[in-house]
Amino acid sequence: MGPLTAGSVGDRRPTAPDGVPEAGAGRGHHRSVAQPHVDAEGPIAEAEAAAAHSSTAQQPLGPLGSPLDRRSPFLIGLSAALGVAVVIAVAQLVTGAADVLILIGVALFVALGLEPVVSWLARRGLRRGTAVALVCVGFIAVLGGFLALAVPPMIEQAATLLQQTPRYLQLLQDRSSTVGQLDARFGLQQHLQQTLADNSSAVINGVLGVGLAILGWLGDTLVVVVLTVYFLATLPAMRRAAYRLAPASRRPRAILIGDAICVRFGGYVLGNVVMSVIAGAATFVWLLVLGVPFALSLAVLVALLDLVPVVGAVIGGAVTTLVALTVSWPVALATAGFFVVYKLLEDYLLMPKIMGRTVDVPAVLTVVAVLIGGALLGVIGAVVAIPVAAAVLLVVQEIVYPRLDRS
């Protein structure tokens, strides 16, 4: 075997007219790495020669090699050690970056919720970037219009509430009023004054904490919005990359199950938003008819709380009923009855019509999922609990049960 030179074997690839090897198929030692090439590379030069022969235009980096012997004791021990190291590293990563991961999860959740609209526009012939831009502009327009219509009346009602605070305090002392009778029976005013006196510093710190929390919430919201736009724009590429991780033999079924999970997430998000809007509108009309004060503010509160499954509507109804109590006992009882009836209609009429079978989760599993999600991640966990439970249920039905039946 003759001496190996950069132009003979170790760097065997097409050359330009000036004799400089070109980048592309058939290259062994790349001209941009560890130059100059020398003859004393020994076995590496032989490997470069083999690399030059294996590199083609179709496979510039060469074909895949033969798989390693997985039954080798060394590989078994190495795999076990690497597995333990990976689990520890992932656990530390999740613990240290929990807040960031939650924001990423929320952004992905919102992106999957908006994806049906983007896909609908893309099927109509629009480019995906244009469809994403239209969805984002439409969302901003709807949100801006809502804020323009709702914020001024809400500020006015909040100012009115502050002005009427002395009157409500007088009602606590008036034994002939409903609120005064409740105060006489349960000592509401005394408990409130005692709490404020004992925890005045805590109240001040709490107010400052609320201000800092609002600033943090605004920053987190901006991060979620930016990530949501990126996820929407790159979702096809993310989908392809995720499915490439599945083995070729299992890839078709992984695509079917993965797309079904995405459809459940998207259907739940859109359906939940629609039902929350209906809940807020119905509450607003009801409070206007009965003359309950702060109708718009309470309706917005009910709509936001209705996004939280199971417990959100109950909390919103309880708060609204307490405000209706300032009008009269009959109005408060009628308001409580309204929320009971509406909750039944929402569960048995609106949800089947709007969501259909997109999110088909048994009632018991829904309650358990919401409780567990709320305990782990608070409000965010309660909101995403139902679609996550639907995804887990789908995997169990399509993968776990058939395998157990065949075993």
Summary of the structure (lengths in Angstrom):
residues: 407
radius of gyration: 31.8
end to end distance: 59.2
largest distance: 112.9
contacts: 1091
relative contact order: 0.06
helix: 77%
strand: 0%
